Amino acid sequence: MRFERLDATEVERLGGPRPVAAHIRALTPGGASVSDTVAQIVEEVRAGGDPALAHLIRRLDTGGVEPRPLRVAEQELDDAIRSLSLDVVAGLQVTIANVAQVADAWVRGDSTLALPQGHTVTLREIPVGAAAVYVPGGRAPYLSTVAMGVVTARAAGVVDVAVCSPPSHHGDIHPALLGACRLCGVTRVYRMGGAHAVAALALGTDTVDPVDVIVGPGNLYVQEAKRQLSHAVGTDGFAGPSDLVIILGEDNEVEVLRCGAMDLLAQAEHRAGSMVALICTSAAQLDRVREQLELLGAAPEPAPHPAPGGEAVCVLVGARDAREALEIANEIAPEHLQLMGAEVEALAPAVRTAGALFVGPDSATAFGDYVAGSNHVLPTGGAARFSSGLSPAHFRRRMAEVRITGAAARKLAAAGAPIARAEGFEAHARSMEARIGDNLQQ
């Protein structure tokens, strides 16, 4: 183990807390980039499935030895319990019970929890110190994105909220966007966009103070920069092209069909690879929606695959019944999902994977984009299976504060030390047992 000492004079010489922290972090340099190797492995699995996976296991896991069946049989799991010593089993049971109790408290929102061994765990939520909202440039100023990001960050308790947006060819940001920033109370706005803006906000420069979280939509370069810098800054996930799925019931009048067609066109207005789809159990209704789209100036079928020039794609889907329609939507995991018609609106509680759900013929997704109060920064590209729309949680972090008394330490050491030794970490075991003088092993 290598040692380095920083006296107060050295801390002052380095320039204070931030450069000192950077110096300490730099003492353990990051690993070499493996992005190309990982990309190749991911592509092998994507293209080759199980045979490719078996080949990779032989090459990277077992050293050329033919692997056993990929999935472990349940009987093997049952048999494995008998291989554990009784003190390890007892320790794991304490671990499982305590972790479950604290995790349940996170879900319920409890603040302080007293555990059976006599110690306490206090769950604290703390806002990040600084956040940035990326507002795309392009065809128009996205005033609503300013509000969606800044207001949510402020509600989370973030005091320092910055905004950046790419300047036009004239070198400036649209004044309407700047006005929206001022209305939201923003004092730090940067004329910059693209991957370089994300890098500056994540890493900091002489002019740009670094932030802890960057949120907001952007092009592929922006999203890739967020991904590559995810070790240095928090993000809201990968934001791809917009998408919308509408499930249409059979009991809708022409006015509702026209509204549905308008909703499809509204999301398709984002262009650049946007996907909109309408699912219905009635072929006649699908024909009427297509007629409405054509009356409104759109021709949804046939659509090339993929659409040329980054155009939006509209898909009309026939389902056998409302349940199948919902299953298709849940598999798509759309950014936006609309249910229109009494029969399908009743299925709202069964929706599991959507960034935002709009129920009823008057609940247009466009309201959510602007004024409904729900956030329009939502998971795209199927990411609604595992992520959520922008919320105060993106700007807050949870920390557990643990306080262990001497009596609790004795009980916890008896449970934890056998687990540590089973993992091969003798110093961990001795660290716990050091709190029990008469049990400390020499």
C-alpha positions in Angstrom: 0.0 0.0 0.0 1.4 3.4 -1.0 1.1 6.4 1.3 0.9 10.1 0.5 0.5 13.0 3.0 -1.0 16.4 2.3 -0.3 18.9 5.0 -2.4 22.1 5.3 0.2 24.1 3.4 0.1 21.6 0.5 -3.7 21.8 0.5 -3.4 25.5 0.2 -0.8 25.3 -2.5 -3.1 23.0 -4.5 -5.9 25.6 -4.4 -8.5 24.3 -2.0 -11.0 21.4 -1.7 -11.8 20.9 -5.4 -8.3 20.6 -6.7 -7.3 18.5 -3.6 -10.1 16.1 -4.3 -9.0 15.9 -8.0 -5.4 15.2 -6.9 -6.5 12.4 -4.6 -8.7 10.8 -7.3 -5.8 11.0 -9.7 -3.6 8.9 -7.4 -5.6 5.9 -8.7 -5.8 6.3 -12.4 -8.7 4.9 -14.3 -8.4 1.7 -16.2 -7.4 1.6 -19.9 -10.2 2.0 -22.3 -11.8 -1.2 -23.3 -14.7 0.4 -25.3 -13.7 -1.2 -28.6 -13.3 -4.7 -27.1 -16.6 -4.4 -25.3 -18.4 -3.2 -28.4 -17.1 -6.2 -30.3 -18.2 -8.6 -27.6 -21.7 -7.0 -27.4 -22.0 -7.3 -31.2 -21.0 -11.0 -31.1 -23.7 -11.7 -28.5 -26.3 -9.6 -30.4 -25.6 -11.4 -33.7 -24.8 -14.9 -32.5 -27.0 -15.6 -29.5 -26.3 -18.7 -27.5 -23.5 -20.2 -29.8 -21.6 -16.9 -29.6 -22.1 -16.7 -25.9 -20.8 -20.3 -25.4 -17.7 -19.4 -27.5 -17.1 -16.3 -25.3 -17.5 -18.3 -22.1 -14.9 -20.8 -23.3 -12.5 -18.1 -24.4 -12.9 -15.6 -21.5 -14.3 -17.5 -18.5 -13.2 -21.2 -18.5 -9.9 -20.9 -20.3 -10.9 -23.2 -23.1 -12.7 -25.8 -21.0 -16.1 -26.8 -22.3 -18.6 -25.0 -20.1 -21.4 -26.8 -18.2 -25.0 -25.9 -19.0 -25.4 -22.1 -19.0 -28.3 -22.0 -16.5 -27.7 -23.5 -13.0 -30.3 -26.1 -12.1 -32.5 -25.3 -9.1 -31.4 -28.6 -7.5 -27.8 -27.4 -7.6 -28.9 -24.3 -5.8 -30.6 -26.3 -3.1 -27.6 -28.6 -2.8 -25.2 -25.6 -2.5 -26.8 -24.5 0.8 -25.5 -27.7 2.4 -22.0 -26.7 1.5 -22.2 -23.5 3.6 -21.0 -23.6 7.2 -23.7 -22.9 9.8 -22.1 -19.6 11.0 -22.1 -18.4 7.4 -25.7 -19.3 6.9 -26.6 -17.5 10.2 -24.6 -14.5 9.1 -26.3 -14.4 5.7 -29.7 -14.6 7.3 -28.9 -11.5 9.4 -27.7 -9.7 6.3 -30.7 -10.7 4.2 -33.1 -9.6 7.0 -31.4 -6.2 7.6 -30.9 -5.3 4.0 -34.6 -6.1 3.3 -35.7 -4.0 6.2 -33.7 -1.0 5.1 -34.7 -1.4 1.4 -38.4 -1.5 2.4 -37.8 1.7 4.4 -36.4 3.3 1.2 -39.6 2.4 -0.6 -41.9 3.7 2.2 -39.9 6.9 2.7 -39.1 6.2 6.3 -36.3 8.2 7.7 -34.8 6.4 10.7 -34.9 2.6 11.2 -34.0 0.7 14.4 -32.6 -2.8 13.5 -32.9 -5.9 15.7 -29.2 -5.9 16.7 -29.6 -2.5 18.3 -28.1 -0.2 15.7 -29.9 2.5 13.6 -29.8 3.4 9.9 -31.0 6.9 9.0 -31.9 7.4 5.3 -31.0 10.8 4.1 -31.9 12.4 0.8 -29.6 15.2 -0.3 -29.8 17.3 -3.5 -26.8 17.5 -5.7 -24.7 20.6 -5.5 -25.0 21.7 -9.1 -27.0 20.6 -12.2 -27.1 21.5 -15.9 -30.0 21.4 -18.4 -29.0 20.8 -22.0 -31.5 22.5 -24.3 -31.2 21.5 -28.0 -30.8 24.0 -30.7 -32.1 23.3 -34.2 -35.3 24.4 -35.9 -36.8 26.3 -32.9 -36.1 27.4 -29.3 -37.3 24.7 -26.9 -38.7 26.9 -24.2 -40.6 24.0 -22.6 -37.4 22.0 -22.1 -35.9 24.8 -20.0 -38.9 24.7 -17.7 -39.0 20.9 -17.5 -35.4 20.7 -16.5 -34.8 23.8 -14.4 -38.1 23.7 -12.4 -37.7 20.0 -11.6 -34.1 20.6 -10.4 -35.2 23.5 -8.2 -37.9 21.4 -6.7 -35.3 18.8 -5.8 -33.4 21.5 -3.9 -30.6 22.2 -6.3 -29.5 25.8 -5.9 -27.0 26.0 -8.7 -28.8 25.2 -12.0 -27.1 26.0 -15.3 -28.5 25.9 -18.8 -26.5 25.4 -22.1 -27.8 25.6 -25.6 -25.9 25.6 -28.9 -25.6 29.1 -30.5 -26.9 29.8 -34.0 -24.6 30.6 -36.9 -24.8 34.2 -35.7 -23.2 33.1 -32.4 -26.1 33.7 -30.1 -29.0 31.9 -28.4 -32.6 32.7 -29.3 -33.8 35.5 -27.0 -37.1 33.6 -26.3 -35.0 30.8 -24.8 -33.0 33.2 -22.7 -36.3 34.7 -21.5 -37.5 31.3 -20.5 -34.2 30.8 -18.5 -34.7 34.1 -16.7 -38.4 33.3 -15.9 -37.1 30.0 -14.3 -34.6 31.9 -12.2 -31.5 30.8 -14.1 -28.4 33.0 -13.8 -25.8 30.7 -15.5 -26.4 30.2 -19.2 -23.7 29.0 -21.7 -23.6 29.4 -25.4 -22.5 25.9 -26.3 -23.9 22.6 -27.5 -22.8 19.2 -28.7 -20.5 16.7 -27.1 -18.0 19.5 -26.2 -20.7 21.2 -24.1 -21.3 18.0 -22.2 -17.6 17.5 -21.6 -17.2 21.1 -20.3 -20.1 20.7 -17.9 -18.9 17.3 -16.7 -15.2 18.1 -16.3 -15.1 21.9 -15.9 -13.0 24.6 -17.6 -11.7 28.0 -16.5 -15.1 29.5 -17.5 -17.5 26.6 -17.0 -17.9 25.3 -13.5 -18.5 21.5 -13.4 -21.8 20.1 -12.4 -22.9 16.9 -10.7 -25.9 16.0 -13.0 -26.6 16.8 -16.7 -30.1 16.3 -18.1 -32.0 17.1 -21.2 -32.4 15.8 -24.8 -29.9 16.2 -27.5 -28.5 14.6 -30.7 -26.5 11.4 -30.9 -23.3 13.3 -30.1 -24.7 14.8 -27.0 -26.1 11.4 -25.8 -22.8 9.6 -26.6 -20.9 12.2 -24.6 -23.2 11.7 -21.7 -22.6 8.0 -21.9 -18.9 8.3 -22.1 -18.7 10.7 -19.2 -21.1 8.7 -17.0 -18.2 7.9 -14.6 -17.8 11.7 -14.0 -21.3 13.0 -14.0 -24.9 11.9 -13.4 -27.3 11.9 -16.3 -31.0 11.2 -17.1 -30.2 8.4 -19.6 -29.9 8.1 -23.3 -32.5 10.3 -25.1 -33.2 9.1 -28.6 -35.9 10.1 -31.1 -39.4 10.6 -29.8 -42.1 7.9 -30.0 -45.8 7.6 -29.3 -48.2 4.6 -29.3 -52.0 5.0 -29.3 -54.3 2.2 -28.4 -57.7 3.0 -30.0 -60.9 1.4 -28.9 -63.6 0.3 -31.3 -66.2 2.7 -29.8 -64.9 6.1 -31.0 -66.6 8.8 -33.1 -64.9 10.4 -36.1 -63.9 13.4 -34.0 -61.9 11.1 -31.7 -60.3 9.4 -34.7 -59.3 12.9 -36.1 -57.8 13.8 -32.7 -55.8 10.5 -32.7 -54.5 11.3 -36.2 -53.5 14.8 -35.0 -51.7 13.3 -32.0 -49.7 11.0 -34.3 -48.8 13.9 -36.5 -47.8 16.0 -33.5 -45.2 13.5 -32.3 -44.1 12.9 -35.9 -43.4 16.6 -36.1 -40.1 15.9 -34.2 -38.9 14.1 -37.3 -35.3 12.7 -37.1 -36.3 9.1 -36.7 -39.4 9.5 -34.6 -41.8 6.6 -34.4 -45.6 6.8 -34.0 -47.9 3.8 -34.0 -51.7 3.2 -33.6 -53.0 -0.1 -32.4 -56.7 -1.0 -32.8 -58.8 -4.2 -32.9 -61.0 -2.9 -35.7 -59.6 -3.0 -39.3 -62.4 -0.5 -40.2 -61.1 1.9 -37.5 -57.6 1.6 -38.8 -58.9 2.5 -42.3 -60.7 5.6 -40.9 -57.5 6.7 -39.1 -55.5 6.4 -42.3 -58.2 8.5 -44.1 -57.9 11.1 -41.4 -54.1 11.1 -41.7 -54.4 11.5 -45.5 -56.9 14.4 -45.1 -54.4 16.1 -42.8 -51.7 15.7 -45.4 -49.9 12.6 -44.3 -49.5 9.2 -46.0 -48.6 6.7 -43.3 -48.2 3.6 -45.5 -46.2 2.1 -46.8 -43.1 3.2 -44.9 -39.6 2.2 -46.0 -37.5 0.5 -43.5 -35.7 2.4 -42.2 -37.2 5.7 -43.1 -34.9 7.8 -45.4 -33.4 11.1 -44.2 -34.4 10.6 -40.6 -38.1 11.0 -41.3 -40.7 9.9 -38.9 -42.4 6.5 -39.3 -46.1 5.8 -38.7 -47.3 2.3 -38.2 -50.9 1.2 -38.0 -51.3 -2.2 -36.2 -54.3 -4.6 -36.0 -54.7 -6.6 -32.8 -57.1 -9.5 -32.0 -58.4 -7.9 -28.9 -57.7 -5.1 -26.4 -55.5 -7.3 -24.2 -53.2 -8.1 -27.2 -53.1 -4.5 -28.1 -51.8 -3.7 -24.6 -49.3 -6.5 -24.7 -47.9 -5.1 -27.9 -47.7 -1.6 -26.4 -46.0 -3.0 -23.2 -43.4 -4.7 -25.4 -42.7 -1.5 -27.4 -42.3 0.4 -24.1 -43.1 3.7 -25.7 -42.0 7.1 -24.5 -45.7 8.1 -24.7 -48.8 5.9 -24.6 -52.3 7.1 -25.2 -55.5 5.1 -24.5 -58.6 6.3 -26.3 -62.0 4.7 -25.9 -63.8 3.3 -22.8 -62.7 -0.3 -23.4 -59.0 0.4 -23.6 -59.0 3.2 -21.0 -60.1 0.6 -18.5 -56.8 -1.2 -19.1 -54.8 1.8 -17.7 -53.9 0.0 -14.5 -52.3 -2.9 -16.5 -49.9 -0.6 -18.3 -46.4 -1.5 -17.1 -43.9 0.1 -19.6 -44.5 3.6 -20.8 -42.6 6.8 -20.1 -45.9 8.6 -19.6 -49.5 7.4 -19.9 -52.3 9.6 -21.3 -55.9 8.3 -20.7 -59.0 9.5 -22.5 -59.7 11.1 -25.9 -58.9 14.6 -24.6 -55.6 13.6 -23.0 -53.3 14.5 -25.9 -49.6 13.8 -25.5 -49.0 17.4 -26.6 -50.4 18.6 -23.3 -47.7 16.6 -21.5 -45.1 18.2 -23.8 -46.0 21.6 -22.5 -48.6 22.4 -19.8 -50.1 19.3 -18.1 -47.4 19.3 -15.4 -45.9 15.9 -16.2 -42.4 16.1 -17.4 -41.7 15.7 -21.1 -38.1 14.5 -20.7 -38.9 10.8 -21.0 -37.2 7.4 -21.7 -37.1 6.6 -25.4 -36.2 3.7 -27.6 -37.8 1.1 -25.3 -36.0 2.4 -22.2 -39.3 2.8 -20.4 -38.8 -0.9 -19.5 -36.2 0.1 -16.9 -36.1 3.9 -16.5 -38.4 6.8 -15.6 -39.1 10.3 -16.8 -37.2 13.2 -15.4 -38.1 13.9 -11.8 -36.6 15.4 -8.7 -35.1 11.9 -8.0 -32.6 12.6 -10.8 -31.2 15.5 -8.8 -31.2 13.9 -5.4 -29.1 11.1 -4.0 -29.8 8.9 -1.0 -27.3 8.2 1.7 -27.5 5.8 4.6 -26.1 7.1 8.0 -25.2 4.1 10.2 -24.8 4.3 14.0 -23.7 1.1 15.8 -23.4 0.8 19.5 -21.0 -1.5 21.3 -23.7 -4.0 22.1 -24.9 -4.0 18.5 -21.3 -4.3 17.2 -20.9 -7.6 19.1 -24.0 -9.1 17.5 -23.1 -7.8 14.0 -19.5 -9.0 14.2 -20.6 -12.5 15.1 -22.8 -12.5 12.0 -20.5 -10.6 9.6 -17.0 -12.1 10.3 -17.9 -15.6 9.0 -19.2 -14.1 5.8 -16.0 -12.0 5.3 -13.8 -15.0 5.9 -15.9 -17.1 3.5 -15.1 -14.4 0.9 -11.4 -14.5 1.7 -11.3 -11.0 3.4 -9.6 -11.7 6.7 -8.9 -7.9 7.4 -12.7 -7.2 7.0 -13.4 -9.9 9.6 -10.7 -8.6 12.0 -12.0 -5.0 11.5 -15.5 -6.1 12.8 -14.0 -8.2 15.6 -11.8 -5.4 16.7 -15.0 -3.9 18.2 -15.1 -6.9 20.6 -11.9 -7.0 22.5 -12.2 -10.5 24.0 -13.1 -12.0 20.6 -10.2 -10.4 18.6 -8.1 -13.1 17.0 -4.3 -12.7 17.2 
